[in-house]
Each structure stands twice: as structure tokens, then as C-alpha cells.
Amino acid sequence: MRQVSQTNKVIKWLVTLLDLVVLNILIYLFDSYGSSWLPEWSGSNIRDIYMVYNLCYLFCITLNPPILQMNKVRPDEIVRRVFTTVFCFALLAEIATGFINQSLLNLEINIVFFLILCICLWGSRLASRWAVKRARKMGRNVQSVVFVGASSNMMDLYQEMMSDPSCGYRIKGYFDDTPSSLFPTDIPYLGEIDQIIPYLDSPENESV
């Protein structure tokens, strides 16, 4: 479990880094190729633009961290999270630049910039989610699970977890007072319920 948790933290930081790369590339493109129609993007304040925008985005993504590393998450949830992050970032960036007397763009250009940023982040987040799901289908970044009990509710949960291998679950077995015919034969019976603690304390089961 600890290993999976650490891997998910790494994924989250990599996604954050990718977001910053997208943001800075977009600022660079606006600065390099938009000077004729964006006079506000002048060389004299571009360093301040980079600094303010990056700090504001880091603050916003801390409040709304990526969720694509989670086992169960829908694409629309990822899209909504990106929209919320960019919306907060847009407000905070405008306030911050106003305080230093560098209102970078007029309202129309602001809308264009943040809309393009949002679209780019949607694409990068969904592509990252696809990469995570593909890795989990190959057996990487999986989370080992044991069931406690063998009721029909547990069977429903088992079927939901195993319906999509890309969610990253590996079923190691189940505990119950007696072996159950509800679970498939390839799911091992691990023992009675009072044996759970010794099982989890075993070094080879640290990933559960």
C-alpha cells in the first residue's frame, strides 16, 4: 500500500510539472509570436509574468490537486478539475498582476489565454490518464486488495473493481469464517477473519 501511495504521489507531481510546462510554453508563444497584437507582452515585464503566473498556478493546483492517478475516476471528473483549477488561477493571476500594476492583457485577450490553457491542460491530463491506465493494464502501479467477508455485497464490490483492469486492483484473496462459493475459484481463501491482522503484519503483504 505504501509503495502504491508513493507512486501515486510521484504521478501527481509529474502531472503538476507537465501543467507548468504547458503554462510556460503558452506564455512563451504569446510573448514570441503575439507582440504585434499583444503589446502588453513586452520584454521588460516578461520575467514578472513568468514568476507571477507560475506561483499563482502552483497555489491553485495545491488547492485542486490532480485526480487522474486515482483508481476510479471518470474523464468528466478530470475535465471539471482542470476547469476549476484554471478558473481559480485566472482570478488569482489577475489580482496578483493588478497589485504590481501589470495588468497583462485586456479582458478579451485574458479569455483567449486562459481558454487555450484550459484546452491544453484537458488534453495533457486525459493523455496522462490514458498512460496511467495503460501502465496498470500491464501490471504496474497496481494496488493489492483482500476482502473481509464473502457476502453478496462483497461480490458486487469485487465485480465492480475487476470490471476494468486499468483501475489497477489486484485481488489477493478473501477472509471469511468458511470458504465461500460466491468468489471465483481463482480467488484464494486466506483464512478466518481473526487471521487478518497476522496476515497484514507479514512483510510480504506490505503492499496490501
N, C-alpha and C positions, 0 to 999 in steps of 0.2 A: 504493500500500500504506500509506504513512504517513497519507494522508487517511482511509482506512478505519479505520486503527488509532485515530486521534484521534476519529473519530465514535463508535467503539465505547466509548472511554473516556467520552465525553460521555453516551452511553446508560447506562453503568454508574453514573455519578454521578447521573443523573436518577432511576434506579431506587432508588438509595440515599436520595435526597431524598424520593421518594414513600414509601418504607418509613418514614422518620422522621415524615412527615406522618400516616401511618396510625397509628403508635405514639402520637403525641401527641394525635390525635383520640380514640383509645381511652382514654387516661389522662384526658382532659377529660370524656368521657362517664361514666366511672366516678366521677370526682370530683363531677360536677354532678348526676348522677341516681342515684348509688348510696349517698348519705350515710345513708339510712335503714337499709340493710342492710350497709353497709361503713363502720363508724365509724372505722376506721383511716385512711380517706382524709380527713383533716382539713385545713382551710385552713392550719394552722400549718406543715405539712411538705410541702405540695403542690409547692412550688418545688424542694425537695430531691428529690422523686420525679421530677420532670421532668429535673433535672440528672443524677441517677444513672442513670436508665433510658436517657436519650439517649447518655450517654458509654459505658455498657455495650453498647448496641446498635451504636454506631459501631465499638467494638473488635471485636465479634463479626462484623460484616459485613466488616471488613477481613480477618479470618481466613478468612471464607467469602464471597467477593465474588459478586455476581450473575453468572449464566452465560447469561442469556436473549439477550444480544447476540451470542453465538457463532453461526456459520453453521449448524452442525449440533448441535442439542440437542433432546432429547425432552421432552415435558411432564412425564413422571415424574421426569426428572433435575432439572427446575426445582422440583418439589414436594419432592423429597428435600433439595435445597439449602436451601430455606426451612425445612424441619423441623430440619435440623442447626443452622442459624443461630439459630432461636428457642430450641431446646433449650440451646445454649451460653449464649444471652442470659439465659434463665430462671435457670440456675445461677449465672451471674456476678452478675446483679441481686440474687438472694437473698443471696449472700455479701457484696456491697457494702453493701446496706441493713442487714445484720446488724452490720457493722463500725461503722456510725453509729447503732446502736441504734434503727433504724426498720424493723423487720420489718413490712412494709406490710400484709400480709394473712395470714390463716391458710392452711393447705395447700389447702383446698377452693377458696378464692377465687383463690389463685395459679393453680391448674389451670385455672379458668374463664378468667381473664385471658389467660394465655398460649395457651390453646386458641383463644380468639376471635382473638387476634393472629395466630396461625398461619393460621387460615382466611382472615382478611382479606388477609394477605400472599400466600397462594396465589392468591386472586382477582386482586390487583393485578399480581402477576408474570405470570400467564398472560395477563391483558389486555394487559400491556406487550409480551409476546412476540407476541401477535396483531398489535399495532400495528407492531412491527418487521418482521414477515413481510409485512404488507400494504405497507409502505413499500418493501421490497425487490422485491416483485412489480411495483411501479410504477417500478422502475429506480433507486431511491435506496439509498444505503448498500450498494452492490454492490462486490465485490472482483474485480478483473480477474485472469485466470489464463491462463498459457501452459503447454503441455505440452512436455516434453522426451522425445522418443521417440514412436513410434506402434505400440507393441506391443498385444497383446490385453489386457494388464493396464491399460494406459493407457485403452483403450476402456471397460473396466469402470469405471474411476475416472470417466471422462467421463460415462457413463450415470448413475452414482450422483449426481454433482454436479448434473446437469441434470434429474434426476427430479423435483425440487421447486424451482421458480423462486424460492420465498420464502427459500431458503437464501442467496441473494444472490451468486451466482457469475456472472461474465461471461467466456466463453471467447474470447480474442482470437486464438488460433491455436496452432500446434504447430511444433516444430523436430524435424527428423529428417534422416538422410543423404539421403533421397529422399522425394518426396511419397508419401503413403500413401492407399490406397483404403479403409482402415478408418474414417477420420474422415468425417463427412458433408461434402458439397461446400461447405456454407456456412461451414465452419471453415477459415480460410485457412492455407496452408503458408507459414511465416515464414522458412524458410531452413535451412541445415545447422546442426548442433549447435554448431560453433565460432563461430557468429554470435550466440550467446545473449548474451554479455557486452556487445558493442556495442549490441545491441537494448535491453537493460535499462538501459544508461547513457544512452540517448536521453532528453531531457527530457520528450517526450510520453508516455513509458512509465513515468513515476514511480509511477503507480497500480498497476502490476503487482507 
